[in-house]
Amino acid sequence: MASVLKEEEVWTAEYRSLEEARGSIARWIEECNHDRPHRGVKNRTPHEALLAFKAVLNSEAVTV
């Protein structure tokens, strides 16, 4: 993801301040994790994949 972040956001932007860079990069990460489906997680967003994984963990009985 780091190389995609650099290619799509950092290298194409001209930030006027550190705060602007931080905000723009944070928005890009948010979009990537919540709005963009990824093939590596069955065409779900990473956020959807995480929720599905948590649901599986919660549905399994944990025994010690």
Backbone as a chain_set.jsonl record, in Angstrom:
{"seq": "MASVLKEEEVWTAEYRSLEEARGSIARWIEECNHDRPHRGVKNRTPHEALLAFKAVLNSEAVTV", "coords": {"N": [[0.826, -1.193, 0.0], [2.038, 1.194, 0.614], [3.619, 1.997, -1.578], [1.651, 2.539, -3.466], [0.295, 4.61, -2.217], [2.308, 6.584, -2.292], [2.616, 6.86, -5.102], [0.012, 7.597, -6.005], [-0.826, 9.696, -4.355], [1.185, 11.233, -2.766], [3.402, 11.839, -4.521], [2.071, 13.182, -6.537], [0.975, 15.447, -5.502], [1.084, 18.88, -4.391], [1.842, 20.049, -1.616], [1.148, 22.704, 0.644], [1.779, 22.971, 3.253], [2.813, 21.196, 6.215], [0.621, 20.362, 7.707], [-1.403, 20.377, 5.762], [-0.453, 18.328, 4.108], [-0.56, 16.133, 5.873], [-3.358, 15.993, 6.33], [-4.358, 15.522, 3.735], [-3.123, 13.088, 3.065], [-4.179, 11.475, 5.077], [-6.894, 11.482, 4.333], [-6.686, 10.101, 1.912], [-5.836, 7.572, 2.806], [-8.042, 6.85, 4.372], [-10.029, 6.699, 2.363], [-8.957, 4.612, 0.823], [-9.1, 2.467, 2.613], [-11.824, 2.308, 3.231], [-13.457, 2.761, 0.989], [-12.496, 1.624, -1.383], [-12.59, -1.369, -3.076], [-10.565, -4.316, -2.732], [-8.707, -6.742, -4.474], [-7.242, -8.639, -3.071], [-8.65, -9.178, -0.764], [-10.984, -10.48, -1.439], [-12.474, -8.74, -3.157], [-13.531, -6.876, -1.39], [-13.638, -3.988, 0.737], [-10.782, -3.114, 2.74], [-11.706, -2.498, 5.307], [-14.253, -3.747, 5.364], [-13.4, -6.397, 5.12], [-11.995, -6.692, 7.517], [-14.106, -6.427, 9.371], [-15.582, -8.712, 8.696], [-13.74, -10.706, 9.377], [-13.543, -10.275, 12.137], [-16.159, -10.966, 12.839], [-16.16, -13.706, 12.318], [-14.268, -14.537, 14.206], [-15.65, -13.859, 16.544], [-17.799, -15.576, 16.405], [-16.83, -18.074, 16.824], [-16.336, -20.473, 19.345], [-14.297, -19.932, 22.075], [-11.973, -21.847, 23.658], [-10.106, -22.775, 26.517]], "CA": [[0.0, 0.0, 0.0], [2.891, 2.382, 0.708], [4.021, 2.468, -2.907], [0.465, 3.107, -4.112], [0.103, 5.905, -1.56], [3.277, 7.529, -2.85], [2.333, 7.102, -6.523], [-1.291, 8.238, -6.23], [-1.079, 10.879, -3.527], [2.323, 12.058, -2.359], [4.189, 12.336, -5.649], [1.258, 14.001, -7.442], [0.452, 16.619, -4.793], [1.973, 19.979, -4.007], [1.348, 20.506, -0.319], [1.625, 24.022, 1.068], [2.204, 22.9, 4.649], [2.821, 19.859, 6.8], [-0.758, 20.07, 8.092], [-2.128, 20.034, 4.538], [0.019, 17.006, 3.698], [-1.129, 15.148, 6.796], [-4.794, 15.873, 6.081], [-4.584, 14.916, 2.429], [-2.712, 11.687, 3.151], [-5.171, 10.803, 5.928], [-8.096, 11.275, 3.514], [-6.38, 9.05, 0.949], [-5.836, 6.301, 3.535], [-9.439, 6.579, 4.717], [-10.696, 6.257, 1.135], [-8.407, 3.315, 0.45], [-9.553, 1.442, 3.551], [-13.274, 2.24, 3.391], [-14.21, 2.946, -0.25], [-11.926, 0.902, -2.515], [-12.463, -2.823, -2.961], [-9.242, -4.859, -3.034], [-8.763, -8.137, -4.9], [-6.627, -9.497, -2.069], [-9.623, -9.501, 0.283], [-12.217, -10.911, -2.128], [-13.173, -7.556, -3.678], [-14.134, -6.087, -0.322], [-12.71, -2.981, 1.247], [-10.085, -3.649, 3.919], [-12.579, -2.348, 6.473], [-15.241, -4.828, 5.294], [-12.694, -7.647, 5.392], [-11.727, -6.725, 8.952], [-15.364, -6.708, 10.063], [-15.907, -10.12, 8.449], [-12.812, -11.5, 10.177], [-13.964, -10.154, 13.535], [-17.401, -11.734, 12.995], [-15.758, -15.108, 12.388], [-13.657, -14.753, 15.528], [-16.682, -13.771, 17.589], [-18.748, -16.68, 16.3], [-16.17, -19.298, 17.249], [-16.184, -20.621, 20.8], [-12.899, -19.948, 22.489], [-11.774, -22.712, 24.819], [-8.743, -22.744, 27.047]], "C": [[0.869, 1.253, 0.0], [3.29, 2.899, -0.659], [2.843, 3.085, -3.65], [0.166, 4.48, -3.52], [1.049, 6.941, -2.151], [2.933, 7.879, -4.296], [1.061, 7.91, -6.737], [-1.476, 9.552, -5.481], [0.16, 11.749, -3.369], [3.06, 12.66, -3.551], [3.397, 13.24, -6.591], [0.79, 15.306, -6.804], [1.537, 17.664, -4.566], [1.409, 20.588, -2.729], [1.956, 21.857, 0.041], [2.111, 24.03, 2.508], [2.187, 21.447, 5.101], [1.403, 19.442, 7.183], [-1.585, 19.67, 6.877], [-1.728, 18.646, 4.054], [-0.595, 15.924, 4.571], [-2.615, 14.923, 6.53], [-5.095, 15.165, 4.774], [-4.231, 13.431, 2.429], [-3.701, 10.895, 4.004], [-6.454, 10.528, 5.155], [-7.876, 10.146, 2.514], [-6.426, 7.676, 1.627], [-7.259, 5.898, 3.911], [-10.2, 6.051, 3.504], [-10.239, 4.852, 0.751], [-8.96, 2.201, 1.341], [-11.064, 1.265, 3.606], [-14.056, 2.287, 2.077], [-13.718, 2.098, -1.425], [-11.87, -0.598, -2.269], [-11.061, -3.264, -3.387], [-9.39, -6.335, -3.417], [-8.236, -9.081, -3.832], [-7.545, -9.886, -0.923], [-11.0, -9.728, -0.335], [-13.092, -9.738, -2.577], [-14.013, -6.833, -2.628], [-13.159, -4.97, 0.014], [-11.958, -3.612, 2.416], [-10.943, -3.557, 5.184], [-13.633, -3.457, 6.505], [-14.602, -6.173, 5.621], [-12.397, -7.781, 6.881], [-12.993, -7.041, 9.74], [-15.773, -8.165, 9.887], [-15.018, -11.034, 9.287], [-13.199, -11.461, 11.653], [-15.232, -10.961, 13.793], [-17.094, -13.222, 13.112], [-15.148, -15.409, 13.754], [-14.692, -14.754, 16.636], [-17.637, -14.948, 17.561], [-18.148, -18.005, 16.756], [-16.049, -19.313, 18.773], [-14.706, -20.72, 21.124], [-12.796, -20.816, 23.748], [-10.312, -22.665, 25.24], [-8.41, -24.084, 27.66]], "O": [[0.471, 2.275, -0.561], [3.3, 4.109, -0.884], [3.018, 4.055, -4.388], [-0.18, 5.409, -4.25], [0.632, 8.053, -2.474], [2.954, 9.05, -4.677], [1.04, 8.816, -7.57], [-2.212, 10.427, -5.938], [0.164, 12.9, -3.806], [3.311, 13.865, -3.581], [3.992, 13.989, -7.366], [0.263, 16.177, -7.496], [2.731, 17.365, -4.552], [0.605, 21.52, -2.766], [3.13, 22.115, -0.226], [2.774, 24.972, 2.94], [1.613, 20.583, 4.438], [1.029, 18.283, 6.999], [-2.378, 18.731, 6.947], [-2.585, 17.869, 3.632], [-1.092, 14.917, 4.067], [-3.076, 13.781, 6.508], [-5.978, 14.31, 4.71], [-4.956, 12.615, 1.86], [-4.021, 9.753, 3.675], [-7.044, 9.457, 5.301], [-8.769, 9.329, 2.289], [-6.991, 6.729, 1.079], [-7.632, 4.732, 3.78], [-10.933, 5.068, 3.608], [-11.058, 4.005, 0.394], [-9.252, 1.108, 0.857], [-11.547, 0.198, 3.983], [-15.22, 1.887, 2.053], [-14.47, 1.881, -2.374], [-11.181, -1.053, -1.356], [-10.452, -2.673, -4.278], [-10.113, -7.083, -2.759], [-8.726, -10.203, -3.699], [-7.249, -10.826, -0.186], [-12.021, -9.249, 0.158], [-14.309, -9.756, -2.392], [-15.059, -6.259, -2.931], [-11.994, -5.01, -0.381], [-12.459, -4.559, 3.022], [-10.9, -4.449, 6.032], [-13.881, -4.043, 7.558], [-15.197, -6.994, 6.319], [-12.532, -8.867, 7.445], [-12.956, -7.839, 10.676], [-16.26, -8.788, 10.83], [-15.492, -12.024, 9.843], [-13.186, -12.486, 12.334], [-15.368, -11.574, 14.852], [-17.706, -13.92, 13.92], [-15.476, -16.417, 14.38], [-14.617, -15.561, 17.562], [-18.229, -15.288, 18.586], [-18.879, -18.953, 17.041], [-15.708, -18.309, 19.398], [-13.969, -21.497, 20.518], [-13.444, -20.551, 24.761], [-9.411, -22.533, 24.412], [-7.304, -24.273, 28.167]]}, "num_chains": 1, "name": "protein.A"}
